[in-house]
């Protein structure tokens, strides 16, 4: 099923390409070879017919092939394939994301639910078994390998995922619809029963387990939704038909007919017999299409489809081990061998070359004596004060009319800090401490003072440079 080649591409070497090219299972050679052979046969059949009728209808055949070849661009093959493959890969990714793994639910159940007697162990094991049973009920309806493994409910009983009494209870709930929810419902009731018996220390622990059950059920529901509502049928029909019609037309349009100015160059003779470029185009485009066909339903029996039976067995084995065999199997706590700081690195790295991850600008050498590299924060502070005063003015404008300006007391109540120099300048302008304050005038004064400060600093820097 799933073809793994990650080890072959673990390093980028010159022969990595060859390792991938000489694989057969799941490769482009296996997917495209049969259709390519049929296409080559069709090409040479057309080649023979054209050579037979070329003597009497040379110019009409030449004109027809050239016209078809020019009009092939009317089919937007690359655009259709690219957009379709993008949609299919996105569905494939979401299907695997929702395939359902039981690890989180088993870990929380084993940690949060108390009880070491055989009854409580059985309850924990049954919750895991019911979750796997629900997954089987879903996958046997949407995945061909699981359906072949469990063709009937009796096959599920023989595999041990459900016993006969549970199967009778399950069959009594038949209402004409899928019953994927029944085992999860049993899990919910078991969790609530254990909470009522105080086997969960608090509601938070119980809620955590319930949330994992809900997430697992929602993942299975997403799988069902993807199977119930596939990509609209017309879309894959258009893409599959367009690619094949394109290359059927190429059987005729890419033929090299004998022209009056026929050349005897070797490459012309080769192209007249072997359609090299058209064959390469067929291989690449048809391989691209085969990728979409394989990923359209990843729960089938293709080489790159998901290992659904393995996931079922894995979930059951790991889930039971977590809630039973490995429950409270914590080793004796002994202090580790690592020291602190660099000593820990010396022990762990050994002779292995380690390349630390550091900031990209951390090793940049900057001239600390250059004043251009250090910007003063005065301008940013002044700008912040101006923005603050503008906000205060907008807030106060909601309270006062447009003809009344806020006073010093209003600004102090609003949280604007005024220095003694500011108040002194206001006294000189207004002649009273309680007079109206013009914020625009105050901003102009600050801008003037900031300009004077900048001029003073520039003069000082000029003197230092001299």
RODO-2510 file (C-alpha; in nm, 4 decimals, decimal comma):
residues 466
     n   res          X          Y          Z
     1     x     0,0000     0,0000     0,0000
     2     x     0,1769     0,3177     0,1160
     3     x     0,5193     0,3411    -0,0503
     4     x     0,7892     0,4817     0,1776
     5     x     1,0966     0,6359     0,0177
     6     x     1,2048     0,8858     0,2847
     7     x     1,5253     0,6965     0,3585
     8     x     1,6302     0,7237    -0,0053
     9     x     1,5943     1,1029     0,0020
    10     x     1,7427     1,1529     0,3483
    11     x     2,0380     1,3287     0,1862
    12     x     2,0647     1,5298    -0,1330
    13     x     2,3229     1,3446    -0,3374
    14     x     2,3805     1,3020    -0,7080
    15     x     2,2542     0,9418    -0,6990
    16     x     1,9398     1,0167    -0,4967
    17     x     1,7581     1,0810    -0,8233
    18     x     1,8522     0,7360    -0,9488
    19     x     1,7263     0,5696    -0,6305
    20     x     1,3826     0,7141    -0,6905
    21     x     1,3763     0,6507    -1,0644
    22     x     1,4490     0,2785    -1,0333
    23     x     1,1573     0,2087    -0,8004
    24     x     0,8598     0,0230    -0,9443
    25     x     0,5849     0,0076    -0,6810
    26     x     0,3822     0,3268    -0,6889
    27     x     0,6073     0,4767    -0,9577
    28     x     0,5167     0,6674    -1,2701
    29     x     0,6380     0,3730    -1,4770
    30     x     0,3826     0,1393    -1,3247
    31     x     0,0972     0,3894    -1,3441
    32     x     0,1538     0,5140    -1,6991
    33     x     0,3166     0,2211    -1,8783
    34     x     0,0011     0,0406    -1,9917
    35     x    -0,1687     0,3516    -2,1317
    36     x     0,1572     0,4647    -2,2893
    37     x     0,1907     0,1334    -2,4736
    38     x    -0,1643     0,1605    -2,6080
    39     x    -0,0974     0,5187    -2,7158
    40     x     0,2217     0,4208    -2,9015
    41     x     0,0348     0,1438    -3,0797
    42     x    -0,2357     0,3903    -3,1826
    43     x     0,0272     0,6368    -3,3014
    44     x     0,1876     0,3880    -3,5384
    45     x    -0,1497     0,2696    -3,6648
    46     x    -0,2257     0,6302    -3,7636
    47     x     0,1251     0,6547    -3,9047
    48     x     0,0562     0,3595    -4,1343
    49     x    -0,2777     0,4945    -4,2577
    50     x    -0,1267     0,8360    -4,3317
    51     x     0,1564     0,6819    -4,5306
    52     x    -0,0949     0,4803    -4,7333
    53     x    -0,3172     0,7753    -4,8267
    54     x    -0,0415     1,0364    -4,8410
    55     x     0,0445     0,9781    -5,2055
    56     x    -0,2905     1,0975    -5,3373
    57     x    -0,3844     1,3485    -5,0649
    58     x    -0,0497     1,4856    -4,9544
    59     x    -0,1425     1,8507    -4,9206
    60     x    -0,4844     1,7935    -4,7618
    61     x    -0,3365     1,5660    -4,4948
    62     x    -0,0522     1,8097    -4,4319
    63     x    -0,2937     2,1001    -4,3921
    64     x    -0,5214     1,9022    -4,1630
    65     x    -0,2434     1,7873    -3,9286
    66     x    -0,1006     2,1371    -3,9014
    67     x    -0,4434     2,2828    -3,8260
    68     x    -0,5126     2,0291    -3,5512
    69     x    -0,1685     2,0854    -3,4017
    70     x    -0,2222     2,4614    -3,3783
    71     x    -0,5688     2,4258    -3,2264
    72     x    -0,4513     2,1884    -2,9515
    73     x    -0,3633     2,4928    -2,7427
    74     x    -0,7330     2,5662    -2,7137
    75     x    -0,7516     2,2933    -2,4475
    76     x    -0,6075     2,4472    -2,1234
    77     x    -0,4512     2,1198    -2,0182
    78     x    -0,1935     2,2476    -1,7662
    79     x    -0,4405     2,4798    -1,5961
    80     x    -0,7063     2,2099    -1,5582
    81     x    -0,4590     1,9535    -1,4271
    82     x    -0,2930     2,1924    -1,1824
    83     x    -0,6171     2,3147    -1,0303
    84     x    -0,7624     1,9641    -1,0060
    85     x    -0,4521     1,8135    -0,8447
    86     x    -0,4486     2,0971    -0,5887
    87     x    -0,8056     2,0174    -0,4815
    88     x    -0,7397     1,6438    -0,4666
    89     x    -0,4194     1,6792    -0,2618
    90     x    -0,5998     1,9059    -0,0155
    91     x    -0,8751     1,6449     0,0317
    92     x    -0,6136     1,3711     0,0678
    93     x    -0,4373     1,5682     0,3409
    94     x    -0,7579     1,6277     0,5377
    95     x    -0,8661     1,2642     0,5087
    96     x    -0,5430     1,1427     0,6650
    97     x    -0,5633     1,4129     0,9320
    98     x    -0,9035     1,2736     1,0347
    99     x    -0,8193     0,9033     1,0067
   100     x    -0,8353     0,8748     1,3879
   101     x    -0,5548     0,7891     1,6303
   102     x    -0,6392     0,6750     1,9803
   103     x    -0,3251     0,7738     2,1709
   104     x    -0,4463     1,0959     2,3357
   105     x    -0,7729     0,9450     2,4557
   106     x    -0,5956     0,6381     2,5957
   107     x    -0,3330     0,8446     2,7779
   108     x    -0,5908     1,0680     2,9441
   109     x    -0,8131     0,7758     3,0355
   110     x    -0,5239     0,5859     3,1937
   111     x    -0,4085     0,8935     3,3861
   112     x    -0,7381     1,0384     3,5066
   113     x    -0,9508     0,7314     3,5840
   114     x    -0,8753     0,5579     3,9134
   115     x    -0,9268     0,1951     4,0033
   116     x    -0,6905    -0,1009     4,0014
   117     x    -0,9368    -0,3864     4,0502
   118     x    -1,0342    -0,6118     3,7569
   119     x    -1,3660    -0,4309     3,7034
   120     x    -1,2094    -0,0891     3,6493
   121     x    -0,9398    -0,2377     3,4274
   122     x    -1,2130    -0,3984     3,2190
   123     x    -1,3965    -0,0658     3,1898
   124     x    -1,0856     0,1109     3,0636
   125     x    -1,0108    -0,1663     2,8146
   126     x    -1,3695    -0,1711     2,6899
   127     x    -1,3705     0,2039     2,6280
   128     x    -1,0646     0,1605     2,4053
   129     x    -1,2216    -0,1393     2,2331
   130     x    -1,5450     0,0502     2,1665
   131     x    -1,3506     0,3358     2,0097
   132     x    -1,1740     0,0924     1,7771
   133     x    -1,5089    -0,0713     1,7013
   134     x    -1,6537     0,2622     1,5956
   135     x    -1,3557     0,3175     1,3676
   136     x    -1,4051    -0,0254     1,2101
   137     x    -1,7744     0,0421     1,1470
   138     x    -1,6838     0,3618     0,9635
   139     x    -1,3890     0,2278     0,7635
   140     x    -1,5615    -0,0924     0,6530
   141     x    -1,8169     0,1256     0,4716
   142     x    -1,5672     0,3575     0,3017
   143     x    -1,2412     0,1576     0,2707
   144     x    -1,2235    -0,1500     0,0482
   145     x    -0,9415    -0,3280     0,2407
   146     x    -1,1320    -0,3014     0,5699
   147     x    -1,4508    -0,4210     0,4017
   148     x    -1,2698    -0,7276     0,2721
   149     x    -1,1309    -0,7954     0,6193
   150     x    -1,4666    -0,7502     0,7955
   151     x    -1,7358    -0,8385     0,5404
   152     x    -1,9943    -0,9157     0,8121
   153     x    -2,0566    -0,8352     1,1773
   154     x    -1,9698    -1,1943     1,2629
   155     x    -1,6194    -1,1324     1,1278
   156     x    -1,5876    -0,8434     1,3735
   157     x    -1,6981    -1,0776     1,6544
   158     x    -1,4361    -1,3335     1,5503
   159     x    -1,1688    -1,0621     1,5547
   160     x    -1,2639    -0,9760     1,9159
   161     x    -1,3683    -0,6145     1,8663
   162     x    -1,7245    -0,6918     1,9822
   163     x    -1,8801    -0,9844     2,1674
   164     x    -2,2098    -1,1557     2,0937
   165     x    -2,4123    -0,9823     2,3655
   166     x    -2,2884    -0,6425     2,2497
   167     x    -2,3716    -0,7360     1,8899
   168     x    -2,7302    -0,8203     1,9895
   169     x    -2,7584    -0,4862     2,1667
   170     x    -2,6137    -0,3169     1,8603
   171     x    -2,8584    -0,4823     1,6199
   172     x    -3,1611    -0,3864     1,8310
   173     x    -3,0848    -0,0219     1,7584
   174     x    -3,1424    -0,0572     1,3840
   175     x    -3,3349     0,2452     1,2538
   176     x    -3,2344     0,2345     0,8893
   177     x    -2,9312     0,4623     0,9251
   178     x    -2,5636     0,4034     0,9955
   179     x    -2,4899     0,3174     1,3584
   180     x    -2,1334     0,4403     1,3861
   181     x    -2,2295     0,6401     1,6951
   182     x    -2,3408     0,3440     1,9079
   183     x    -1,9979     0,2357     2,0439
   184     x    -1,9088     0,5987     2,1219
   185     x    -2,2393     0,6288     2,3070
   186     x    -2,1394     0,3309     2,5190
   187     x    -1,8099     0,5047     2,5967
   188     x    -1,9886     0,8217     2,7101
   189     x    -2,2147     0,6302     2,9455
   190     x    -1,9234     0,4358     3,0933
   191     x    -1,7336     0,7596     3,1593
   192     x    -2,0364     0,9172     3,3270
   193     x    -2,0913     0,6074     3,5393
   194     x    -1,7317     0,6175     3,6582
   195     x    -1,7631     0,9859     3,7425
   196     x    -2,0728     0,9169     3,9515
   197     x    -1,8725     0,6511     4,1359
   198     x    -1,5972     0,9098     4,2012
   199     x    -1,3428     0,7190     3,9945
   200     x    -1,2587     1,0498     3,8288
   201     x    -1,1150     1,2811     4,0981
   202     x    -1,2818     1,5911     3,9511
   203     x    -1,5087     1,7079     3,6734
   204     x    -1,2140     1,8540     3,4846
   205     x    -1,0551     1,5115     3,4387
   206     x    -1,3853     1,3628     3,3271
   207     x    -1,4433     1,6493     3,0845
   208     x    -1,0962     1,6006     2,9366
   209     x    -1,1685     1,2358     2,8535
   210     x    -1,5088     1,3259     2,7098
   211     x    -1,3469     1,5876     2,4854
   212     x    -1,1069     1,3282     2,3464
   213     x    -1,3994     1,0975     2,2725
   214     x    -1,5780     1,3823     2,0977
   215     x    -1,2700     1,4663     1,8886
   216     x    -1,2283     1,1031     1,7864
   217     x    -1,5936     1,0793     1,6822
   218     x    -1,5740     1,4065     1,4864
   219     x    -1,2699     1,2799     1,2963
   220     x    -1,4586     0,9677     1,1952
   221     x    -1,7553     1,1805     1,0937
   222     x    -1,5272     1,3884     0,8707
   223     x    -1,4104     1,0701     0,6982
   224     x    -1,7714     0,9757     0,6369
   225     x    -1,8504     1,3218     0,5021
   226     x    -1,5641     1,3070     0,2536
   227     x    -1,6913     0,9701     0,1312
   228     x    -2,0553     1,0759     0,1146
   229     x    -1,9828     1,4006    -0,0737
   230     x    -1,6897     1,3572    -0,3160
   231     x    -1,5622     1,6082    -0,5677
   232     x    -1,8528     1,6861    -0,8054
   233     x    -1,8565     1,4182    -1,0729
   234     x    -1,8438     1,6595    -1,3651
   235     x    -1,5064     1,7967    -1,2564
   236     x    -1,3034     1,4720    -1,2680
   237     x    -1,4935     1,3741    -1,5818
   238     x    -1,3877     1,6946    -1,7565
   239     x    -1,0234     1,6606    -1,6509
   240     x    -0,9921     1,2891    -1,7269
   241     x    -1,1645     1,3307    -2,0628
   242     x    -0,9679     1,6421    -2,1593
   243     x    -0,6296     1,4756    -2,1047
   244     x    -0,7192     1,1638    -2,2985
   245     x    -0,8895     1,3502    -2,5838
   246     x    -0,5858     1,5776    -2,6072
   247     x    -0,3503     1,2866    -2,6684
   248     x    -0,5951     1,1078    -2,8977
   249     x    -0,5849     1,4162    -3,1201
   250     x    -0,2043     1,4092    -3,0910
   251     x    -0,2083     1,0663    -3,2574
   252     x    -0,3006     1,2435    -3,5784
   253     x    -0,1836     1,6026    -3,5360
   254     x     0,1732     1,5191    -3,4311
   255     x     0,2415     1,3003    -3,7345
   256     x     0,5299     1,4072    -3,9584
   257     x     0,4003     1,3968    -4,3136
   258     x     0,6253     1,4046    -4,6214
   259     x     0,6587     1,7615    -4,7463
   260     x     0,7902     1,8865    -5,0824
   261     x     1,0867     2,0393    -4,9018
   262     x     1,1497     1,7186    -4,7076
   263     x     1,4863     1,7247    -4,5339
   264     x     1,7176     1,4308    -4,5004
   265     x     1,8721     1,5492    -4,1763
   266     x     1,9036     1,2751    -3,9163
   267     x     1,6871     1,4458    -3,6545
   268     x     1,4068     1,4924    -3,9091
   269     x     1,4209     1,1238    -3,9952
   270     x     1,4149     1,0279    -3,6258
   271     x     1,1184     1,2552    -3,5520
   272     x     0,9434     1,1146    -3,8556
   273     x     0,9529     0,7697    -3,6987
   274     x     0,9652     0,8260    -3,3189
   275     x     0,7488     1,1009    -3,1583
   276     x     1,0017     1,1889    -2,8894
   277     x     0,8630     1,5181    -2,7602
   278     x     0,5008     1,4057    -2,7791
   279     x     0,5868     1,0861    -2,5930
   280     x     0,7553     1,2858    -2,3162
   281     x     0,4555     1,5164    -2,2939
   282     x     0,2261     1,2141    -2,2679
   283     x     0,4393     1,0621    -1,9936
   284     x     0,4450     1,3761    -1,7803
   285     x     0,0832     1,4845    -1,8232
   286     x    -0,0566     1,1348    -1,7849
   287     x     0,1625     1,0788    -1,4791
   288     x     0,0280     1,4028    -1,3345
   289     x    -0,3245     1,2792    -1,3993
   290     x    -0,2498     0,9410    -1,2403
   291     x    -0,1419     1,1210    -0,9221
   292     x    -0,4854     1,2814    -0,9029
   293     x    -0,6592     0,9511    -0,9753
   294     x    -0,4656     0,7748    -0,6985
   295     x    -0,5258     1,0478    -0,4397
   296     x    -0,8919     1,1002    -0,5246
   297     x    -0,9832     0,8082    -0,2959
   298     x    -0,6896     0,7242    -0,0663
   299     x    -0,8900     0,4560     0,1153
   300     x    -0,8731     0,2088    -0,1722
   301     x    -0,6203    -0,0523    -0,2792
   302     x    -0,3705     0,1509    -0,4803
   303     x    -0,0014     0,1431    -0,3974
   304     x    -0,0138     0,4841    -0,2289
   305     x    -0,3414     0,4439    -0,0400
   306     x    -0,3578     0,4516     0,3390
   307     x    -0,2834     0,1427     0,5469
   308     x    -0,6254     0,1342     0,7124
   309     x    -0,5980    -0,2176     0,8542
   310     x    -0,2638    -0,1328     1,0099
   311     x    -0,4143     0,1766     1,1756
   312     x    -0,6955    -0,0325     1,3271
   313     x    -0,4545    -0,2912     1,4701
   314     x    -0,2197    -0,0222     1,5951
   315     x    -0,4940     0,1686     1,7747
   316     x    -0,6153    -0,1421     1,9553
   317     x    -0,2693    -0,2640     2,0576
   318     x    -0,1398     0,0733     2,1759
   319     x    -0,4665     0,1730     2,3415
   320     x    -0,4872    -0,1457     2,5496
   321     x    -0,1201    -0,1212     2,6421
   322     x    -0,1639     0,2361     2,7665
   323     x    -0,4743     0,1792     2,9809
   324     x    -0,3734    -0,1604     3,1205
   325     x    -0,0175    -0,2857     3,0813
   326     x     0,1594     0,0489     3,1184
   327     x    -0,0748     0,2145     3,3671
   328     x     0,1233     0,3655     3,6551
   329     x     0,4391     0,1977     3,5261
   330     x     0,6616     0,4842     3,6281
   331     x     1,0299     0,3950     3,6788
   332     x     1,2143     0,4639     4,0025
   333     x     1,3249     0,8273     4,0047
   334     x     1,7053     0,8520     3,9874
   335     x     1,8962     1,1715     3,9225
   336     x     2,0128     1,2029     3,5629
   337     x     2,3754     1,1971     3,4524
   338     x     2,3676     1,5431     3,2974
   339     x     2,5315     1,8347     3,4642
   340     x     2,4386     2,1958     3,4128
   341     x     2,5169     2,4343     3,1298
   342     x     2,8002     2,3280     2,9004
   343     x     2,8558     1,9986     3,0797
   344     x     2,5175     1,8737     2,9641
   345     x     2,6086     1,9598     2,6044
   346     x     2,9391     1,7751     2,6340
   347     x     2,7636     1,4572     2,7473
   348     x     2,4849     1,4600     2,4882
   349     x     2,6725     1,5705     2,1781
   350     x     2,9870     1,3601     2,2177
   351     x     3,1730     1,3365     1,8888
   352     x     2,8696     1,4294     1,6807
   353     x     2,9012     1,7586     1,4989
   354     x     2,6337     1,9986     1,6215
   355     x     2,5308     2,3127     1,4383
   356     x     2,3557     2,5443     1,6863
   357     x     2,0523     2,7450     1,5799
   358     x     2,1182     3,1109     1,6486
   359     x     1,9687     3,4409     1,5422
   360     x     2,0556     3,5566     1,1908
   361     x     2,1748     3,9003     1,3104
   362     x     2,3390     3,7906     1,6349
   363     x     2,6874     3,7644     1,4782
   364     x     2,6701     4,0962     1,2916
   365     x     2,9619     4,3224     1,3934
   366     x     2,8471     4,6814     1,4553
   367     x     3,0742     4,9805     1,5129
   368     x     2,9693     5,0995     1,8574
   369     x     3,1597     5,4297     1,8224
   370     x     2,9570     5,5368     1,5192
   371     x     2,6739     5,7667     1,6402
   372     x     2,4707     5,7037     1,3235
   373     x     2,3976     5,3507     1,4429
   374     x     2,2231     5,4767     1,7575
   375     x     1,9031     5,6718     1,7194
   376     x     1,7706     5,8914     1,9950
   377     x     1,4300     5,8132     2,1389
   378     x     1,3409     6,1838     2,1919
   379     x     1,1605     6,2137     1,8605
   380     x     0,9595     5,8981     1,9236
   381     x     0,8662     6,0215     2,2729
   382     x     0,7550     6,3598     2,1394
   383     x     0,5499     6,1899     1,8709
   384     x     0,3884     5,9682     2,1331
   385     x     0,2974     6,2727     2,3447
   386     x     0,1443     6,4430     2,0442
   387     x    -0,0630     6,1361     1,9642
   388     x    -0,1757     6,1136     2,3275
   389     x    -0,2834     6,4777     2,3340
   390     x    -0,4726     6,4356     2,0088
   391     x    -0,6603     6,1418     2,1590
   392     x    -0,7403     6,3475     2,4694
   393     x    -0,8647     6,6316     2,2531
   394     x    -1,0965     6,3969     2,0634
   395     x    -1,2330     6,2537     2,3881
   396     x    -1,2880     6,5956     2,5441
   397     x    -1,4550     6,7224     2,2283
   398     x    -1,7405     6,4827     2,3014
   399     x    -1,8019     6,6619     2,6337
   400     x    -1,7277     7,0242     2,5457
   401     x    -1,8689     7,2194     2,2566
   402     x    -1,6508     7,3022     1,9624
   403     x    -1,6163     7,6654     2,0805
   404     x    -1,4792     7,5723     2,4247
   405     x    -1,1191     7,4611     2,4631
   406     x    -1,0142     7,2232     2,7454
   407     x    -0,8505     7,3869     3,0483
   408     x    -0,5409     7,2908     3,2455
   409     x    -0,7595     7,1175     3,5028
   410     x    -0,9310     6,9173     3,2290
   411     x    -0,5996     6,8006     3,0901
   412     x    -0,4748     6,6995     3,4339
   413     x    -0,7967     6,5043     3,4991
   414     x    -0,7565     6,3346     3,1621
   415     x    -0,4103     6,2145     3,2635
   416     x    -0,1960     6,4510     3,0540
   417     x     0,1197     6,5367     3,2418
   418     x     0,2122     6,9069     3,2072
   419     x     0,5528     7,0269     3,3147
   420     x     0,6144     7,3545     3,4946
   421     x     0,7529     7,5045     3,1727
   422     x     0,4312     7,4127     2,9909
   423     x     0,2161     7,5785     3,2589
   424     x     0,4437     7,8831     3,2616
   425     x     0,4121     7,9254     2,8862
   426     x     0,0363     7,8883     2,9168
   427     x     0,0279     8,1618     3,1827
   428     x     0,2195     8,3938     2,9568
   429     x    -0,0161     8,3247     2,6649
   430     x    -0,3447     8,3256     2,8545
   431     x    -0,2621     8,5370     3,1575
   432     x    -0,4392     8,2929     3,3936
   433     x    -0,3781     7,9432     3,5270
   434     x    -0,7378     7,8403     3,4683
   435     x    -0,7583     7,9773     3,1174
   436     x    -0,8358     7,7697     2,8093
   437     x    -0,5554     7,5597     2,6713
   438     x    -0,4909     7,5386     2,3024
   439     x    -0,3400     7,1972     2,2351
   440     x    -0,2322     7,2926     1,8871
   441     x    -0,0234     7,5810     2,0306
   442     x     0,1276     7,3442     2,2845
   443     x     0,2220     7,1047     2,0056
   444     x     0,3832     7,3881     1,8097
   445     x     0,5895     7,4838     2,1140
   446     x     0,7050     7,1254     2,1553
   447     x     0,7937     7,0994     1,7892
   448     x     0,9925     7,4248     1,8146
   449     x     1,1738     7,2999     2,1238
   450     x     1,2495     6,9651     1,9597
   451     x     1,3914     7,1445     1,6523
   452     x     1,6074     7,3631     1,8750
   453     x     1,7343     7,0526     2,0569
   454     x     1,8248     6,8879     1,7261
   455     x     2,0110     7,2000     1,6079
   456     x     2,2001     7,2154     1,9359
   457     x     2,3038     6,8485     1,9042
   458     x     2,4156     6,8955     1,5448
   459     x     2,6355     7,1879     1,6495
   460     x     2,7889     6,9810     1,9306
   461     x     2,8583     6,6885     1,6933
   462     x     3,0208     6,9293     1,4460
   463     x     3,2489     7,0661     1,7142
   464     x     3,3515     6,7131     1,8161
   465     x     3,4311     6,6193     1,4577
   466     x     3,6447     6,9324     1,4208
***
